[in-house]
């Protein structure tokens, strides 16, 4: 182990010879040691606790490698082997709602408020998308591009803010980001040219990336066990509720003001208030709730290597990518799709997009409240006895949502209320994921790497998920639309050019007269009204999301295979030091053997060769 990549660990007792033999019983207990840090950044062994070293072994030196396994995983605390109740109370970490301090409640409320307006801002445009398309005279592909450029800038900047969030003041990073997204949203509402409008929309993603990568890690540093799950559930209420409010506030503000641009001027005002509140919240030490008061950040390269080896993180991220693809496409196109479908029904010709957006927003909010609540409840109920329950709940939720989504897409042009009911239950099953997904990441990743993990999960899931899905669905619908119109035009020309007079030789006079005066051609094969063509092309394109939902469910089930081992390692590592390599200068049986103990996340005793 090179000195350049190592950090020495020494005891807090008086100096003694460089190395002393360590009995096997001490080695067996060494995983219980807790760590503190001196002023020089060296981690000192704390002799107070179950794993304390007796004074005769006070000269033991622990050496930490800077490789990807040098820092133990941050534990869940909910699994067996987590930090006990007394330790948590001593550190001021609450285990029940009644123990949560005012400062902690204030921090959670502010973070939830910011997350709410975050998602309001994202989906305000979706609520007035048809008005925007009409104003800028753009088709579905450019309409989807509005969301895609936002997500691209969002995901590109997420790793940058993840790196900063693991190393610098999280309050200031979030506050600056909120101000940036509020300012760019407001400025974008005044743009008259589509090029400038979409540019400012891309800048909004930079500001939102600063918040989304960091906020969940603050909650994880304040709480452990079931209480962390409850607080994350409250935090992730903002995704469906904020999205629903975005549709409602956007459509209603545009309706009242008579201009869709005013819909984009609501969240900036709330964002400035949020930035001020963020600056007076508590920014806990990284890993505070799990006893890692002095965990040190490692090299960025080592962080990435660590995440690549974390199986639960990898497979849950792939599954989350499928969730992002589905939610991104449905959230962006559903109001427009339902609006076009309802207008095809008799007596619905006068229905407005604002009405549909309001109803869809209400359904999204209701399904989100129910889904996040039930998902959090199921997780807390089953995960204590079945450690693989979390990804299993997510996978089943996606697989149940798939047929409901298919049914909703099919029934829109025929039924007025059934599609909204089907969407309610489909989104309910989909929203089971949100509080559980965040919890999975937080209890399988070490605290000093959580912001980086959040950032790369955002990068990957949005790159292959909702960054492209709105644009992809819009582009495919445009291609299908052109094909339908081209095919119907060719068939109509073929039928009209036929010599129907020749049929008079074999048909009676009445039929001949009917055919020659007005050929009978199916409506679907001729000049289909533009609204009908737009609807059916978008309908066919949206069936893609159902296939992706099934893939997401499968990857969650794969995650369930590995989650038990990964979570166990994380919870064990949260207790203290874990021993991997024992290096000796002589035979292990010799009383003069010297030992070096390396910190890592793998719990095995292995003599070095």
C-alpha positions in Angstrom: 0.0 0.0 0.0 1.7 3.2 -1.1 2.1 6.0 1.4 0.8 8.5 -1.2 -2.6 6.8 -1.2 -2.8 5.9 2.4 -3.9 7.6 5.6 -2.7 6.4 9.0 -5.0 5.8 11.8 -3.8 5.9 15.4 -5.3 5.4 18.8 -6.1 8.1 21.3 -3.8 6.8 24.0 -0.1 7.4 24.8 2.5 6.5 22.2 4.0 3.1 22.2 6.1 0.9 19.8 5.1 1.1 16.1 3.2 -2.2 16.0 2.0 -4.8 18.6 0.6 -8.2 18.1 -3.1 -8.3 18.0 -5.0 -11.4 19.3 -7.6 -13.0 17.1 -10.4 -12.0 19.5 -9.4 -8.4 19.1 -9.5 -8.7 15.3 -12.9 -10.3 15.5 -14.2 -7.3 17.5 -12.5 -4.7 15.4 -15.5 -4.2 13.1 -17.2 -2.6 16.1 -14.8 0.2 16.5 -16.0 3.7 15.9 -14.0 6.5 14.4 -13.2 10.1 15.3 -10.8 12.6 13.8 -8.1 14.8 15.2 -7.2 18.3 14.0 -4.8 16.9 11.4 -7.5 14.9 9.7 -6.2 11.6 11.1 -8.9 9.2 12.2 -8.5 8.1 15.8 -9.8 4.9 17.2 -12.4 5.5 19.9 -12.0 3.1 22.8 -15.4 3.7 24.2 -17.8 1.1 22.9 -18.4 -2.5 22.2 -15.3 -2.8 20.0 -12.9 -0.8 22.1 -9.3 -1.8 22.1 -7.6 -2.5 25.5 -4.7 -0.3 26.4 -2.2 -3.0 25.8 -2.9 -2.7 22.1 -3.1 1.1 22.0 -0.3 1.3 19.5 -2.3 -0.4 16.7 -2.2 1.7 13.5 -5.0 1.5 11.0 -4.1 2.4 7.4 -6.8 3.4 5.0 -6.4 2.9 1.3 -7.7 5.5 -1.0 -9.0 2.9 -3.4 -12.7 2.4 -4.2 -13.1 0.1 -1.2 -11.4 2.2 1.4 -14.6 3.7 2.8 -17.3 1.6 4.2 -20.8 1.9 2.8 -23.2 4.1 4.6 -25.7 1.8 6.3 -29.4 1.7 6.1 -29.8 1.4 9.8 -33.0 -0.5 9.3 -31.3 -3.8 8.7 -29.8 -6.1 11.3 -26.5 -4.9 12.5 -27.3 -1.2 12.2 -26.3 1.4 14.8 -28.2 0.8 18.0 -30.8 3.1 19.5 -28.6 4.4 22.3 -25.8 5.4 19.9 -28.3 7.3 17.8 -29.8 9.1 20.7 -26.3 10.0 21.9 -25.6 11.6 18.5 -28.9 13.4 18.5 -30.3 11.3 15.7 -34.1 10.9 16.1 -35.6 7.4 15.8 -39.3 8.5 16.1 -41.3 11.4 14.9 -41.7 12.7 18.5 -37.9 13.0 18.7 -37.5 15.2 15.6 -36.3 18.7 16.5 -37.8 21.9 15.2 -34.6 22.6 13.3 -34.9 19.2 11.5 -38.6 19.7 10.8 -37.9 23.1 9.3 -35.1 21.7 7.1 -37.4 19.0 5.8 -40.3 21.4 5.2 -38.1 23.8 3.2 -36.6 21.0 1.1 -40.1 19.7 0.4 -41.3 23.1 -0.6 -38.4 23.6 -3.0 -39.0 20.2 -4.5 -42.6 21.0 -5.0 -42.0 24.2 -7.0 -39.2 22.3 -8.8 -41.7 19.9 -10.3 -44.3 22.6 -10.7 -41.9 24.5 -12.9 -41.0 21.3 -15.0 -44.6 20.6 -15.9 -46.2 24.0 -16.2 -45.2 24.0 -19.9 -46.9 20.7 -20.4 -50.2 22.2 -19.2 -50.1 24.9 -21.9 -48.1 23.0 -24.5 -50.8 23.3 -27.3 -50.9 27.1 -26.7 -47.1 27.2 -27.0 -47.1 25.2 -30.2 -49.7 27.4 -31.7 -47.9 30.6 -30.7 -44.5 29.5 -32.1 -46.0 27.4 -34.9 -44.1 24.3 -34.0 -45.1 20.6 -34.5 -44.9 17.7 -32.0 -41.2 17.0 -32.5 -40.3 20.6 -31.5 -42.9 20.5 -28.7 -41.1 17.4 -27.2 -37.7 19.1 -27.8 -38.7 21.8 -25.2 -38.5 19.1 -22.5 -35.5 17.3 -24.0 -33.2 20.4 -23.9 -34.2 21.0 -20.3 -33.4 17.4 -19.3 -30.1 17.4 -21.3 -28.7 20.4 -19.4 -30.1 19.0 -16.2 -28.4 15.7 -16.5 -25.1 17.1 -17.9 -24.7 19.4 -14.9 -25.9 16.8 -12.3 -22.5 15.2 -11.9 -20.8 18.5 -11.5 -23.1 19.5 -8.6 -22.8 16.0 -7.2 -19.1 16.4 -7.0 -19.5 19.8 -5.4 -22.2 18.6 -3.0 -19.9 15.9 -1.6 -17.2 18.5 -0.8 -18.6 22.0 -0.3 -21.5 23.8 1.4 -24.7 22.2 0.2 -26.9 25.2 1.3 -25.1 27.7 -0.9 -25.0 25.4 -3.9 -28.8 24.8 -3.6 -29.6 28.5 -3.0 -27.6 29.7 -6.0 -29.2 27.0 -8.2 -32.7 27.9 -7.2 -32.0 31.6 -7.9 -30.6 30.6 -11.3 -33.6 28.5 -12.3 -36.1 31.1 -11.1 -34.3 33.9 -13.1 -34.1 31.9 -16.3 -37.7 30.7 -16.1 -38.9 34.3 -15.7 -36.7 35.6 -18.6 -37.8 32.8 -20.8 -41.4 33.9 -20.5 -40.6 37.2 -22.3 -38.9 35.6 -25.3 -40.7 36.1 -28.6 -38.6 33.8 -30.7 -38.6 30.1 -30.3 -34.8 29.8 -30.4 -34.4 32.1 -27.4 -37.2 30.5 -25.6 -35.7 27.0 -25.9 -32.3 28.4 -24.9 -33.6 29.8 -21.6 -35.5 26.5 -21.1 -32.2 24.7 -21.3 -30.7 27.0 -18.7 -33.5 26.2 -16.3 -32.1 22.6 -16.2 -28.7 23.8 -14.8 -30.3 25.4 -11.8 -32.6 22.5 -11.0 -29.7 20.0 -11.2 -28.0 21.8 -8.3 -31.0 21.1 -6.0 -32.1 17.6 -7.1 -28.7 16.0 -6.6 -28.1 17.4 -3.1 -31.4 17.6 -1.2 -32.0 13.9 -0.6 -28.5 13.5 0.9 -29.3 16.1 3.5 -32.4 14.1 4.6 -30.2 11.0 4.8 -27.7 12.8 7.0 -30.5 13.8 9.4 -32.4 10.6 9.9 -32.0 6.8 9.9 -34.1 3.7 9.8 -37.8 3.9 9.3 -37.8 7.6 10.1 -35.6 8.3 7.1 -38.1 6.4 4.9 -40.9 8.5 6.2 -39.1 11.7 5.6 -38.1 10.7 2.1 -41.8 9.8 1.4 -42.8 13.3 2.5 -40.0 14.7 0.3 -41.0 12.7 -2.8 -44.7 13.7 -2.4 -43.5 16.7 -4.3 -42.9 14.7 -7.5 -46.6 13.8 -8.3 -48.1 16.6 -6.3 -45.8 19.3 -7.8 -46.4 17.8 -11.3 -50.1 18.0 -10.8 -49.9 21.6 -9.5 -47.8 22.4 -12.6 -50.6 21.3 -14.9 -53.3 23.1 -12.8 -51.5 26.3 -12.1 -50.1 26.5 -15.6 -53.5 26.0 -17.3 -55.5 28.1 -14.9 -53.1 31.0 -14.9 -53.0 31.0 -18.7 -56.8 30.9 -18.8 -57.2 33.8 -16.3 -54.5 36.0 -17.8 -55.4 35.1 -21.4 -51.8 34.4 -22.2 -49.7 31.3 -21.6 -46.6 33.3 -20.8 -48.0 34.3 -17.4 -48.1 30.6 -16.4 -44.3 30.7 -16.4 -44.1 33.6 -14.0 -45.6 31.9 -10.9 -42.7 29.6 -9.8 -40.0 32.3 -10.1 -41.5 34.3 -7.3 -41.8 31.2 -5.2 -38.2 30.3 -6.1 -36.8 33.5 -4.6 -38.6 32.8 -1.3 -37.2 29.3 -1.3 -33.6 30.4 -1.9 -33.8 32.6 1.3 -35.3 29.8 3.3 -32.5 27.4 2.2 -29.8 29.6 3.6 -31.3 29.4 7.1 -31.7 25.6 7.1 -29.4 23.1 8.8 -26.7 21.5 6.7 -25.6 18.4 8.8 -22.3 16.7 8.6 -22.1 14.1 5.9 -22.9 10.7 7.5 -24.0 12.4 10.8 -27.0 10.2 11.4 -24.9 7.0 10.9 -22.0 8.0 13.1 -19.7 9.0 10.2 -18.9 12.4 11.6 -15.4 12.5 10.2 -15.8 10.6 6.9 -13.5 12.1 4.3 -14.2 12.6 0.6 -12.1 10.4 -1.7 -10.8 10.9 -5.2 -13.6 11.3 -7.8 -12.2 8.4 -9.8 -12.4 6.1 -6.8 -16.0 7.2 -6.2 -16.9 6.2 -9.8 -15.2 2.8 -9.5 -17.0 2.2 -6.2 -20.4 2.9 -7.8 -19.7 0.7 -10.8 -19.1 -2.2 -8.5 -22.3 -1.6 -6.5 -24.8 -4.1 -8.1 -27.9 -2.7 -6.4 -27.0 0.8 -7.4 -26.4 -0.3 -11.1 -29.5 -2.3 -11.6 -31.8 0.0 -9.7 -30.5 2.9 -11.8 -31.3 1.0 -15.0 -34.8 0.3 -13.6 -35.1 4.0 -12.7 -34.2 4.9 -16.2 -37.2 3.0 -17.5 -39.4 4.8 -14.9 -38.0 8.1 -16.1 -38.7 7.3 -19.7 -42.3 6.4 -19.0 -43.1 9.3 -16.6 -41.3 11.8 -18.9 -43.3 10.7 -22.0 -46.7 10.4 -20.3 -46.4 13.6 -18.2 -45.4 15.6 -21.3 -47.9 14.3 -23.8 -50.9 13.0 -21.8 -52.8 16.3 -21.6 -52.5 17.0 -25.3 -53.3 13.3 -26.2 -56.4 13.2 -24.0 -57.6 16.6 -25.3 -57.3 15.4 -28.9 -59.0 12.1 -28.1 -62.0 13.7 -26.3 -62.6 16.1 -29.1 -63.2 13.1 -31.4 -66.2 12.2 -29.3 -69.7 13.6 -30.1 -70.7 16.6 -28.0 -67.1 17.2 -26.9 -66.2 19.6 -29.7 -66.1 22.6 -27.3 -63.9 21.0 -24.7 -60.7 23.1 -23.9 -57.1 22.1 -23.2 -57.3 24.0 -19.9 -60.1 21.8 -18.7 -58.2 18.6 -19.7 -55.0 19.9 -18.0 -56.9 20.7 -14.8 -58.5 17.2 -14.6 -55.2 15.5 -15.5 -53.4 17.5 -12.9 -56.0 16.6 -10.2 -55.6 12.9 -11.1 -51.8 13.1 -11.0 -51.9 14.8 -7.6 -54.4 12.3 -6.1 -52.5 9.3 -7.5 -49.2 10.7 -6.2 -50.5 11.2 -2.7 -51.9 7.7 -2.6 -49.0 6.1 -4.4 -46.2 7.6 -2.3 -48.1 7.0 0.9 -48.8 3.3 0.1 -45.3 2.8 -1.3 -43.6 4.1 1.9 -46.0 2.1 4.0 -45.4 -1.2 2.2 -41.6 -0.6 2.3 -41.6 0.0 6.1 -43.9 -3.0 6.7 -42.1 -5.6 4.7 -38.4 -4.6 4.6 -37.8 -5.5 8.2 -38.6 -9.1 7.6 -37.8 -9.3 3.9 -34.7 -7.2 3.0 -35.4 -7.7 -0.8 -38.9 -6.1 -0.4 -38.1 -2.6 -1.7 -37.1 -3.4 -5.3 -39.9 -6.1 -5.4 -42.5 -3.5 -4.6 -41.2 -1.2 -7.3 -41.1 -4.0 -9.9 -44.6 -5.2 -9.1 -45.8 -1.6 -9.3 -44.5 -1.1 -12.8 -45.8 -4.5 -14.0 -49.3 -3.7 -12.7 -49.2 -0.2 -14.2 -48.5 -1.5 -17.7 -52.0 -3.0 -18.6 -53.7 -0.1 -17.0 -51.7 2.4 -19.1 -52.6 0.3 -22.3 -56.3 0.4 -21.4 -56.2 4.2 -20.8 -54.5 4.8 -24.1 -57.1 2.7 -26.0 -60.2 4.1 -24.4 -59.5 7.8 -24.7 -61.4 8.3 -28.0 -64.4 6.3 -26.9 -65.1 7.1 -23.2 -65.1 10.4 -21.4 -64.4 9.4 -17.8 -62.9 5.9 -17.9 -59.5 7.1 -19.2 -59.0 9.3 -16.2 -59.9 6.5 -13.8 -57.5 4.1 -15.5 -54.8 6.8 -15.4 -55.4 7.3 -11.7 -54.7 3.6 -10.9 -51.9 3.4 -13.5 -50.1 6.4 -12.0 -50.8 5.1 -8.4 -48.9 1.9 -9.2 -46.1 3.9 -10.9 -45.8 6.4 -7.9 -45.1 3.5 -5.5 -41.5 3.8 -6.7 -40.5 7.3 -5.6 -39.9 7.1 -1.9 -38.4 3.6 -2.2 -36.0 4.4 -5.1 -34.4 7.1 -3.0 -34.1 4.9 0.0 -32.4 2.1 -2.0 -29.7 4.5 -3.2 -29.1 6.0 0.3 -28.7 2.7 2.2 -26.4 1.0 -0.3 -24.0 4.0 -0.9 -21.5 5.4 1.6 -22.4 9.0 2.9 -19.4 10.7 1.3 -20.4 9.4 -2.1 -24.2 9.9 -2.0 -24.3 13.2 -3.9 -22.1 11.7 -6.6 -24.4 8.6 -6.7 -27.5 10.8 -6.9 -25.8 12.8 -9.7 -24.9 9.8 -11.8 -28.3 8.2 -11.3 -29.8 11.4 -12.6 -27.3 11.5 -15.5 -27.9 7.9 -16.6 -31.7 7.8 -16.0 -32.3 11.1 -17.8 -29.9 10.4 -20.7 -31.7 7.2 -21.6 -35.0 8.2 -20.0 -37.0 11.4 -20.0 -34.3 13.4 -21.8 -35.3 11.7 -25.1 -38.7 10.2 -24.5 -40.8 13.4 -25.0 -38.9 14.2 -28.2 -38.8 10.6 -29.3 -42.6 10.2 -28.9 -43.2 13.5 -30.7 -40.9 12.5 -33.5 -42.4 9.1 -34.0 -45.9 10.5 -33.9 -45.0 13.0 -36.7 -43.5 10.2 -38.8 -46.7 8.1 -38.3 -48.8 11.1 -39.1 -47.1 11.7 -42.4 -47.4 8.0 -43.2 -51.1 8.0 -42.5 -51.8 11.1 -44.6 -49.6 9.8 -47.4 -51.3 6.4 -47.4 -54.8 7.9 -47.2 -54.1 10.3 -50.0 -52.8 7.6 -52.3 -55.8 5.3 -51.7 -58.2 8.1 -52.2 -56.6 9.1 -55.5 -56.7 5.4 -56.6 -60.4 5.1 -55.8 -61.4 8.4 -57.4 -59.5 7.5 -60.6 -61.2 4.2 -61.1 -63.7 3.9 -63.9 -66.9 3.2 -62.0 -69.0 3.5 -65.2 -67.7 0.0 -66.2 -69.4 -1.4 -63.2 -72.8 -0.6 -64.6 -72.7 -3.7 -66.8 -73.0 -5.9 -63.7 -74.7 -3.8 -61.2 -78.2 -2.6 -61.1 -79.1 1.0 -61.9 -79.4 2.2 -58.3 -76.1 0.9 -57.2 -74.5 2.2 -60.4 -75.9 5.7 -59.8 -74.7 5.7 -56.2 -71.2 4.6 -57.1 -70.7 7.1 -60.0 -72.1 10.0 -58.0 -70.2 9.5 -54.7 -67.8 6.6 -54.3 -68.0 4.9 -50.9 -64.6 5.2 -49.3 -63.8 4.5 -45.7 -63.1 7.6 -43.7 -59.9 6.2 -42.3 -58.5 5.7 -45.8 -59.2 9.1 -47.2 -58.8 12.6 -46.1 -58.8 12.0 -42.3 -59.4 15.2 -40.3 -56.2 16.7 -39.0 -57.2 16.2 -35.3 -58.0 12.6 -35.9 -54.7 11.9 -37.6 -52.7 13.7 -34.9 -54.5 11.7 -32.2 -54.0 8.3 -33.7 -50.4 8.9 -34.6 -49.7 10.0 -31.0 -51.6 7.1 -29.7 -49.5 4.6 -31.6 -46.3 6.3 -30.4 -47.4 6.2 -26.8 -47.6 2.4 -26.8 -43.8 2.4 -26.7 -43.9 3.5 -23.0 -45.8 0.3 -22.1 -43.0 -1.9 -23.4 -40.4 0.2 -21.4 -42.5 -0.2 -18.3 -42.2 -4.0 -18.5 -38.4 -3.7 -18.9 -38.3 -1.5 -15.8 -40.2 -4.1 -13.8 -37.8 -6.8 -14.8 -34.7 -4.8 -13.8 -36.3 -4.1 -10.4 -36.7 -7.8 -9.9 -33.1 -8.3 -10.8 -32.1 -5.7 -8.2 -34.0 -7.8 -5.6 -31.5 -10.6 -6.1 -28.6 -8.5 -4.9 -30.2 -6.0 -2.5 -29.9 -8.2 0.6 -26.1 -8.6 0.4 -25.4 -5.0 -0.6 -27.6 -3.6 2.2 -26.1 -6.0 4.8 -22.6 -4.8 3.9 -23.6 -1.2 4.1 -25.3 -1.6 7.5 -22.3 -3.5 8.9 -19.9 -0.9 7.6 -21.8 1.9 9.4 -20.8 0.4 12.7 -17.1 1.2 12.3 -13.9 -0.4 10.9 -14.0 -3.5 8.8 -10.9 -5.6 8.3 -9.9 -7.1 5.0 -6.1 -7.6 4.8 -3.7 -8.6 7.6 -0.1 -8.2 6.7 2.5 -10.0 8.7 6.3 -9.9 8.7 6.6 -13.4 10.1 4.6 -16.5 10.6 1.1 -15.8 11.9 1.8 -17.9 15.0 4.8 -15.9 15.9 4.4 -13.6 19.0 6.5 -11.0 17.2 4.2 -10.7 14.2 3.2 -7.2 13.2 -0.1 -6.2 11.7 -1.5 -3.5 9.5 -5.3 -3.3 9.2 -6.9 -1.9 6.2 -10.4 -0.3 6.2 -12.7 -1.6 3.5 -16.3 -2.6 2.9 -15.7 -6.4 2.5 -16.0 -8.2 5.8 -13.4 -11.0 5.7 -10.1 -11.7 7.4 -7.5 -12.6 4.7 -3.8 -12.9 5.4 -1.7 -11.2 2.8 0.8 -13.2 0.7 
